[in-house]
Amino acid sequence: MSDLKGRRALVTGAASGIGLAVAEELVARGAEVILSDIEGPALRGAQEQLAARAVAADLTGRDDVDRLALVAAECDILINNAGLQHVSPIEDFDPCMWDRLLAVMLTAPFLLMRAAMPKMYQRGWGRVVNVASVHGLVASPFKSAYVTAKHGILGLTKTAALEAATQCSAVTVNAICPSYVRTPLVEKQIRDQARVHGVPESEVVSRILLTQNAVKRLIEPSEVAKSVVYLCQEESWSVTGTALTMDAGWLAH
């Protein structure tokens, strides 16, 4: 399939999990993909696997984000996917960790969109997809920074979509809101969830993570990737300013 042939895409958090799956799907659809993540073997491995350009960047640092913004300005597709998690009650939540989460998941996407969207208008076509979360729509305890960032990215998505529509009808901005996906981010928080909830690690997935899901399954990264790429297709021009949920029935309660 080559429906995105000739399009250039930037994917953040592309070294593993959802980001890598999205990059793989974009390459399969014919896009030229630029991978970004923190410097390390995972990013180099993804670069080799996909034979793609890679730009190492730490999204907590403004210099790195500004440098990546120059790359974003070259792109027709921007996938803001990079994220991290910290599980702690508010009274114990490290303010430095708060700053870090919001920098990566809210400020960096804003700055990359700020650089990319004017060039999309000039070229007459563009797609921005912000990988949010079901936690952009509802909250869970002990995740104050993550929930705040994801709620914020949905507000940014809607605002940007309305602005884009006045500039170029072929530029869309959307978010995707999956519940728990089988990624390193989810796997790493199992110990923290066990600690704050007082349950064995072996029971975290069934008793904590999937308790709100109607369908008790983790989502696969490849499944999220296909939904992300759907939003990038030509035929999806009418879908803008929306939060596409993949919540396994969470919000049906």
Number of C-alpha atoms within 10 A of each C-alpha: 9 11 14 20 14 11 18 20 27 28 26 31 27 28 26 20 22 28 28 25 21 27 30 20 18 28 22 16 17 16 21 23 26 24 26 27 23 18 14 10 10 14 22 18 13 21 21 12 10 16 13 16 15 21 20 18 21 18 26 17 13 15 12 16 22 17 14 23 20 13 17 27 20 16 24 26 30 28 28 27 24 27 22 16 18 21 20 18 13 13 7 9 16 13 11 8 13 18 13 21 22 22 20 24 27 24 21 25 26 18 16 24 24 15 20 24 29 17 17 25 19 11 14 14 19 30 27 30 24 27 28 31 27 23 20 23 15 12 15 11 12 20 18 18 23 26 23 18 24 27 20 17 26 25 16 20 26 18 13 22 22 14 16 22 16 10 16 18 16 19 27 30 30 27 29 23 22 24 24 23 22 16 16 12 17 16 11 13 17 19 15 16 21 18 15 13 13 10 14 13 15 11 12 21 19 14 15 14 19 18 13 18 19 14 12 15 16 20 17 15 20 19 15 22 21 16 15 25 20 13 23 29 14 14 9 14 17 11 16 26 23 16 25 20 19 20 22 19 14 19 15 9 7
